[in-house]
Amino acid sequence: MPSQEAAELVPLSWAVSIAYEGLIAPNPQPGASRRDLLELLALGISLDTPIYAVGEQGEPRRLEAIELAGGRFTAGAARFEFHDGRPPLNDLRIKISELPSAVRKVVAPQSPSGAG
Protein backbone atom coordinates (compact mmCIF):
# COMPACT_ATOMS: atom_id res chain seq x y z
CA MET A 1 0.00 0.00 0.00
CA PRO A 2 1.49 3.35 -1.00
CA SER A 3 2.23 5.81 1.76
CA GLN A 4 0.29 9.05 2.22
CA GLU A 5 3.30 10.90 0.81
CA ALA A 6 3.23 8.75 -2.34
CA ALA A 7 -0.49 9.43 -2.73
CA GLU A 8 0.30 13.17 -2.92
CA LEU A 9 2.61 12.68 -5.91
CA VAL A 10 1.78 12.83 -9.60
CA PRO A 11 3.88 11.56 -12.51
CA LEU A 12 6.56 13.92 -13.76
CA SER A 13 5.43 12.97 -17.26
CA TRP A 14 2.08 14.69 -16.53
CA ALA A 15 3.81 17.90 -15.57
CA VAL A 16 5.98 17.95 -18.69
CA SER A 17 3.01 17.08 -20.92
CA ILE A 18 1.04 20.00 -19.47
CA ALA A 19 4.04 22.28 -19.94
CA TYR A 20 4.50 21.01 -23.50
CA GLU A 21 0.89 21.82 -24.35
CA GLY A 22 1.22 25.30 -22.88
CA LEU A 23 4.60 26.18 -24.33
CA ILE A 24 5.36 24.12 -27.42
CA ALA A 25 2.06 23.06 -28.99
CA PRO A 26 1.00 26.64 -29.86
CA ASN A 27 4.46 27.34 -31.35
CA PRO A 28 5.87 24.14 -32.87
CA GLN A 29 9.65 23.95 -32.97
CA PRO A 30 10.92 22.80 -36.37
CA GLY A 31 13.33 19.89 -36.15
CA ALA A 32 12.73 19.16 -32.46
CA SER A 33 11.06 15.90 -31.50
CA ARG A 34 8.28 15.87 -28.93
CA ARG A 35 10.22 13.37 -26.83
CA ASP A 36 13.34 15.56 -26.77
CA LEU A 37 11.31 18.60 -25.78
CA LEU A 38 9.56 16.69 -22.98
CA GLU A 39 12.95 15.63 -21.62
CA LEU A 40 14.19 19.22 -21.77
CA LEU A 41 11.08 20.42 -19.93
CA ALA A 42 11.68 17.76 -17.25
CA LEU A 43 15.18 19.09 -16.80
CA GLY A 44 13.80 22.61 -16.42
CA ILE A 45 11.25 21.47 -13.86
CA SER A 46 13.90 19.55 -11.91
CA LEU A 47 15.95 22.71 -11.39
CA ASP A 48 13.42 24.17 -8.93
CA THR A 49 11.02 21.35 -8.09
CA PRO A 50 11.84 18.26 -6.01
CA ILE A 51 11.71 15.06 -8.07
CA TYR A 52 10.82 11.77 -6.39
CA ALA A 53 11.44 8.20 -7.46
CA VAL A 54 8.84 5.73 -6.23
CA GLY A 55 10.27 2.32 -5.41
CA GLU A 56 8.74 -1.10 -5.86
CA GLN A 57 7.22 -0.95 -2.36
CA GLY A 58 5.52 2.36 -3.18
CA GLU A 59 7.80 4.49 -1.02
CA PRO A 60 8.94 7.77 -2.57
CA ARG A 61 12.53 8.94 -2.32
CA ARG A 62 13.54 12.49 -3.16
CA LEU A 63 16.33 12.63 -5.72
CA GLU A 64 19.27 14.74 -4.66
CA ALA A 65 20.79 17.36 -6.95
CA ILE A 66 23.97 15.29 -7.24
CA GLU A 67 21.93 12.35 -8.54
CA LEU A 68 20.16 14.53 -11.09
CA ALA A 69 23.52 15.92 -12.22
CA GLY A 70 24.71 12.36 -12.84
CA GLY A 71 22.14 11.36 -15.42
CA ARG A 72 19.43 12.46 -17.79
CA PHE A 73 15.72 12.22 -18.38
CA THR A 74 14.81 9.83 -21.19
CA ALA A 75 11.72 8.21 -22.73
CA GLY A 76 9.91 11.53 -22.86
CA ALA A 77 10.67 12.20 -19.16
CA ALA A 78 9.21 8.87 -18.05
CA ARG A 79 12.64 7.55 -17.05
CA PHE A 80 15.88 8.80 -15.51
CA GLU A 81 19.10 7.09 -16.61
CA PHE A 82 22.37 7.42 -14.73
CA HIS A 83 25.62 8.00 -16.58
CA ASP A 84 27.46 5.55 -14.29
CA GLY A 85 25.34 2.55 -15.26
CA ARG A 86 23.13 2.30 -12.17
CA PRO A 87 19.66 0.92 -12.93
CA PRO A 88 17.35 3.60 -14.32
CA LEU A 89 14.46 5.05 -12.36
CA ASN A 90 11.09 4.56 -14.01
CA ASP A 91 8.50 6.03 -11.65
CA LEU A 92 9.35 9.73 -11.41
CA ARG A 93 6.99 12.09 -9.64
CA ILE A 94 6.48 15.53 -8.20
CA LYS A 95 4.15 16.71 -5.44
CA ILE A 96 0.72 17.60 -6.74
CA SER A 97 0.93 20.85 -4.78
CA GLU A 98 4.05 21.74 -6.83
CA LEU A 99 2.46 20.97 -10.21
CA PRO A 100 1.06 24.44 -11.04
CA SER A 101 4.23 26.32 -10.11
CA ALA A 102 6.50 23.73 -11.78
CA VAL A 103 4.62 24.08 -15.05
CA ARG A 104 4.41 27.86 -14.76
CA LYS A 105 8.18 28.13 -14.26
CA VAL A 106 8.99 26.40 -17.54
CA VAL A 107 6.08 27.79 -19.57
CA ALA A 108 6.35 31.44 -18.52
CA PRO A 109 9.76 31.98 -16.93
CA GLN A 110 10.18 35.24 -15.06
CA SER A 111 12.50 37.74 -16.66
CA PRO A 112 15.44 38.87 -14.54
CA SER A 113 14.97 42.04 -12.49
CA GLY A 114 15.61 45.12 -14.51
CA ALA A 115 15.29 43.32 -17.85
CA GLY A 116 12.90 44.92 -20.19
N, C-alpha and C positions, 0 to 999 in steps of 0.2 A: 504494500500500500504506500503510495507516494506521501511524503511529508506535507505539512501545511505550506512550507516554504516552496516546495516543488509545485504545488497547486497554484501558486501565485506567479508562476513563470509561463511565458508564451514562447513559441519557437522564434529564434532569431530570423529564420527564413520568412516569417510573417512580417516582421519589422522591415526587412529589406525589400520585400515585395510591395509593401505599402509605400515605402520611400521611392521605389522605382516608379510606381504609378504616378506619384506626385511630382517627381522630378524629371524622369526620362521619357515616359510615355507621351507627354504633350510635345516634347522636343527630341525626337529620335536622333541618336548619335550615329552618323554613318560609319560603318566599319567596326563598330563595337558590338560584341555579342551580349545578349541579355544576361547570360551566365556570368561573364566577366564583370559587367556593371553591377550585378547583385553582390558579387564578391568584393568589389570596391566599396560599395555602400556598407557592407558588413564591417569592413575595415574602418570606415569613417565612424560608424556607430560605436565600435569597440574602443575608440579613443576616449570617449567620455561616459560610456555606459557600461556597467559591469556585465560581463558575459559569464554564463554558468554552463557547465557541462553536467548533464544528468546521467548518473551511472546506472548500471543494470538493476540495482536495488531501488531505484527511484530517488536517490539522494542527490541533491544538487551540490556542486562544488564550484565556487567562484574561481575563474581563471585569473591568474596573476599576470601583470603586465609583462613580466619576463617570459612567461609561457607564450603569450600572444606575439611577442617579438621573435620567438623561435619557430614560427610556422606561418601558415597562411590559410585563409578561408578558401574552400574549394566546393565543387558541386553546387554552385549557385548559392553559397553561404550555408548549405546544409551540413557541411563537414569542416573540421579543422584538422589540417595535416601538419605534423611537426617535421622540421628540417632534419632532425637527428634520427629519424626512423622509428620513434615511439609510435604505438598504435594511434590511429586517428580518433578524434572525438566526433561522434555522429549526432548527439542530441544536444544542440546548442540552444540556449534560451536567454531571455532577459526578463526582468520583472515587468509584469503587466503595467504597474504604476509608472515605469520608465518609458513605456512604448511611445506615448505622444511626444515627449521631449526628445527621445532618441531619433524619431523620424523627422521632427522639426529641425533638429540640428544639421541633418544632412540634406534636407530638402531646401531649407531657407537659412543658410548659415548667416550669422550676424557679421556685419562688416566691422573691421577694427575701429576703435574710437578715433574720431578725427578724420576718417576716410570719407570721401564724399563721392 
